[in-house]
Amino acid sequence: MRNIKNNSLGVNKKFVRSTIIGTILSAVTIILMILIGSLLFLLSGKYPLEYLNYIMLGILGIGGFIGGYISARLNKSSGLLIGLITGLVIYLVILISGLGTSFDTITMLTLFKLIVLILTGAFGGILGVNKKEKLHIK
């Protein structure tokens, strides 16, 4: 059995690598879903602005789930923890990019985004680590 060496902080490379890969794939999923949703809104000619926040939370939930699932499948252990961390990293990326491009303040919707991403990331991590077939990272 191969022994994975820990760095000085006690975090192994596999954990960090799987979290980064899960976060990137989650961000790509969120971007693609936003683009598809925007195209559908544009083609339909109807803009349900009152539902836009709920649609966005749903898209973030799906992206958070996928990120936690992929991270846990790659890591092969600690599904809840890696899913939580992946959801938190996705949230921080979205928060930093949002605050960097806008002058909006942090609102209750920001808190809901955090809750959705952490919960769906954790749920994806739990399901990902319990999957029978394992993904291998090299």
N, C-alpha and C positions, 0 to 999 in steps of 0.2 A: 504494500500500500504506500502511495506517495505521500510524503509529509510536506505540507504547505507551510513555509516559514512565515512568521509574523514580523511586521516591522516594529519599530520602537514604540508605536502607540498600541500595539496588540491587535491590529486589524489586519486580516489576511488579504492578499491581493485578489483572491477569487471573489471575496465579498464585495470589495470595491469595484472590481471589473463588472460583476454581474449587476450591481446597482447602476453603474454608469450606462451599461448597455440597455437595461430596462428603462432608464430615464430617457435616453435618446429615442428608443422605439416608442415610448409613450408620447413624447413630444411630436414625433412624426405622425403618429396616429391622430393626435389632437389637431394638428395643423391640417391634415388631409380631411378630417371630418368637418372642420370649420370651412374649408374650401368647398367641399361638396354641399354643405348646408347653405353657404352663400350663393352658390350656383342655383340651387333649388329655389331659394327665395327670389333670386333675380328672374328666373324663368317663369315662376308662378305669378309674379306681379303683385303678390300679397306679402306684406311685411308684418307679421304678428309681433309687433314690438313689445306688447305686454307679456309675451311668452319667451322673449329672447333670453332673459336671465335663467329661466328654467331649462331652456334648450342648452345653454352654455354649461350649466351644472351637470346635465346629462352627458354632454360630450366630455367634460372633465372626468366624470365618473368612469366612463368607458376607457378613457386614456389611462387613468390611474389604475384601473383593474388590469389592463394589459401590461403596464409597466411592472406592477407587483408580481403578476403571473410569470412574466419572462424572467425577471430577476430571481425569483424563487426556483424556477426550473433550472436556471444556470447554476445557482449556488448549491442546490440539492439539500439544503438544510436551513433552519431558522426562517421559515416562510413568513411568520407573523412579523418578525423583526425586520427582515429585509423588505417586506411589503410596506411597512410603516415608513421606513427610511426612504424608500423609493418615492412614495407618495409625498413625503415632506420635501424631498429634493425637487420634485416636479413643481410643487407649490412655490418653493423659493425662487425657482427659475421664472415662473409666471409672474410672481410678485415683483421681483427685481426688474424684469423687462417691462412690466406694466407701469411701475413707478418711474422708470427711466424715460418712458415715452409720453407720460401723461402727468397732469398736475392734480389728478384726483387724489382724494384722501382715502385712507383705509376705512371701509364701511362694513356693515354686517354681511354683505355679500362676499366680502373678502374672507370673513370668518367661515361662512358656509363653504367656500371653495376649499379652505384648509380641511374642514371636517370631511367633505366629500372625497377629496384626494387621499387623505390618510385612511379613511375607512375602506374605500374601494381598493387602494393599494394593499392594505392588510388582508382583505378578503381574497384578492388575486394571489397574494403570496401564500396564503393557506392552501388554496386550491392548487397552486403551482407545485408546491413541495409535496403534496399528497398524490400527484399524478404518478401512475405506475412507471411509464417509460420516462427515462431521464434524458435531458439534453446534456451534451458534453461540451465543455469550454476548453480550449487549448491554449 
